Amino acid sequence: MKRRFLFTYAVLALAFLLFAVPVSASEPVQPLLAELTRPNALLLEKTEPPSLVPADTLEVVASNETPPSAPLFSLEELHDANIDDSDLELPDVELPLSDIPLALNSKVEYFLYYFQTSGKPSFSKWLSRSARYIPMMKEILKREGMPEDLVYVAMIESGFQMHARSWANAVGPWQFISDTGRRYSLRIDQWIDERKDPVKATTAAALYLKELYGLFKGDWYLATAGYNAGENKILRAISMYNTSDFWELSRGSYLKRETKEYVPKLLAAAIIAKDPARYGFTDIAYLTPIEYDTVTIPSRTNLDLAAKLSGTTYESIKELNPDLRHWCTPPNYPGFQLKIPKGSKQQFETEYAKVPEDKRFTERVLYSRYQARKKDSLKSIARRFGTSPAVLAELNGINAKSRIAGKSLVIPVKQTVDFGHEGQTSGSATAAKGSFAKYYTVKSGDTLSSISKRFNVSTKMLSAWNKIKTTVALKPGRRIIIAKFTEKSGEMVPAATKS
């Protein structure tokens, strides 16, 4: 009622201006009329900002981009004021052609206005980056039988930033959490994160969206809402409100505001991106489309060597392969497909064949973190990670007798240590997905008991990790797991193991 009162009051004020205020040639009234009759002009007041965080603030590395200021009203305010779409004067806009259903209502118009005003700096950057990835992503979507305009899901998820990371640890251009990424065969471990690979992540996103589309019986609004909130959340909302209409579901309180705004944000982004000049985006510096060749890497190889052999820079190789987390291709990944600049494949393969296998990779040291447990000592941790107490003490600024229980310690992890990936570790012992396992090669005379004492781990654990019986003699040369850890929130912690 308050909104309607304000509307009536504004109309009376306009009438007063028209009839009671002298109009001079130097002060035309048409601009005032245009502003007051602009769609939503009377609703655009200072209220709470939307919950959606601009994608440009989700980068892993620091960004110089300034997050856009908040829109001036929220979608929930429309609901609270009992204002229906029919209460707003919508512009006479012919929607662009699209292979996903576009709609124009107050909720979509809200983001159309936002992207053209306070959100314009960020959206301009999204458009700039979009030219680099959209052609390739559309080709993959088409290959998977999906609408090409689903590419704008990646636009609102990440702004086409390969290294984007959300507060919920969703990563990459399509913002997969680790469980969903692995569900669609994306490898995520200490060496590689394929959620950042624009080709593999787009393929995974296409498969996920295809599954959601089937689940929600061909409704793209529900499918994309499910991509944001999870399919179970949307299914519960449908059951709760007894409707499968997204716009009706978004009127209720069950779905989070982020999900309610997700679909209209997607539609607004698609509408503008398909005709940017019409919405004031006329000076965008579009990046060139990404182009590359792929070469098969049979064994672990330094990226600086790959750059040299293909006539480019280390930085260019890293940009083409954002999924690689370190300076080399991953271990235990035979046949890894490395992207190199387009046109350099023949040169690379010729020169690469001349480099001996033992010269392709240089051992380096990784540094990780380990949360010390109650019974840990510098000596036991050093033995576990193949280093010395003195090195640990120096790295962490402590002395050999310091109490370390509960402390987060920097740990050097030599390159010779294997990081397990399910189905790709060597030997009979395998490490779980995403975990870290340290191996030991059995020597003549070794027993489970002697190895247990040496590495401060129980024989029961050794038996469980390596699937061996305590009565079986250990064969020299056999590689067995003597420690297991998993990376959580950037720290190495003991992996949960059932004994």
DAVENHU-V380532 format. One line per field, one symbol per residue. ss: DSSP state (H for helix, E for strand, L for the rest). phi: phi as a letter, one per 30 degrees, with the letter a starting at -180 (. if undefined). burial: 1 if it has 24 or more other C-alpha atoms within 12 Angstrom, else 0. Layout:
BEGIN
ss->???
phi->???
burial->???
END
This chain:
BEGIN
ss->LHHHHHHHHHHHHHHHHHHHLLLLLLLLLHHHHHHHHLLLLLLLLLLLLLLLLLHHHHELLLLLLLLLLLLLLLHHHHHHLLLLHHHLLLLLLLLLLLLLLLLLLHHHHHHHHHHHLLLHHHHHHHHHHHHHHHHHHHHHHHHLLLLHHHHHHHHHHHLLLLLEELLLLLELLLLELHHHHHHLLLLELLLEEHHHLHHHHHHHHHHHHHHHHHHLLLLHHHHHHHHHHLHHHHHHHHHHHLLLLHHHHLLLLLLLHHHHHHHHHHHHHHHHHLLHHHHLLLLLLLLLLLLEEEEEELLLLEHHHHHHHLLLLHHHHHHHLLLELLLELLLLLLLEEEEEELLLHHHHHHHHLLLLHHHLLLLLEEEEEEELLLLLLHHHHHHHHLLLHHHHHHHHLLLLLLLLLLLEEEEEEELLLLLLLLLLLLLLLLLLLLEEEEEEELLLLLLHHHHHHHHLLLHHHHHHHHLLLLLLLLLLLLEEEEEEEEEELLEEEELLLLL
phi->.dddddddddddddddddcccdccddbddeedddddcdeiedcdcdbddddddeedccddddbddcedddecacdddddddhcdeddcddddcddddacbdcbbbddddededddcbdcdeddddddededdceedddddedddicedddeddddddbiicdcdbcdcidbjdchdddddedeciddbadcbbddcdddddddddddddddddddchicdddddddddcjddddddddddchacceddddddcdddeededdddddddddddddadddcjccbdcdddedbaccbdcdbebddddddddcibceddddddbdddcbdbdddhbdidccdbedjcddddddddddceedcdbcdbccbbbbddcecdbeddddddcibbeddddddcibcdcddceidccdbdcdddddcdbeibdcidcbcdeiccbccbcdcejdbedddeddchbddddedddchbcddddddejdcbdcabbbcbhibdbeddbdc
burial->0000000000000000000000000000000000010011111100001101111111100000000101111111111000100001010000100001111111111111111100111111111111111111110110000111111111111111111111000111111111011101011111111111111111111111111110010001111111111110011011000001111011100011111111111111111111010010100000000101011010111111111111010101111111111111111110011111100110010001000000011000000111110001111111111110101110010000000100001111101011111100100011111111111100000011101100111010111111000000010000111111111000111110000
END
